[in-house]
Amino acid sequence: MEKMSYAVKISSKIREKVRDFCDRYGIKQGYFVEKALEEKLEREETVQDALELKRWKYQEPQAIAFEEYLKQRNVY
């Protein structure tokens, strides 16, 4: 996997916490931050998926079977 830099500004308090944590447990900071971002993205995607399902739920009563949709489109 190709690696590249990604610079962001964070508070000095968070920077120190990350540095201290990684130093204490022998974890590379780059690895730690990459994994933290990856995990956060996965959680946020799950939340957004749930919100999208909630937004579309009101249309469920108008849903038709997939086979019927294909017939209407002259595909089936």
FENURGI-V414734 format. One line per field, one symbol per residue. psi: psi as a letter, one per 30 degrees, with the letter a starting at -180 (. if undefined). A space follows every 10 residues. Layout:
BEGIN
psi: ???
END
This chain:
BEGIN
psi: kkklljklkl lfeeeeeeee eeeeghkkee eeeeeeeeee eeeeeeeeee eeeeefeffe ffklkeeeee eeghf.
END
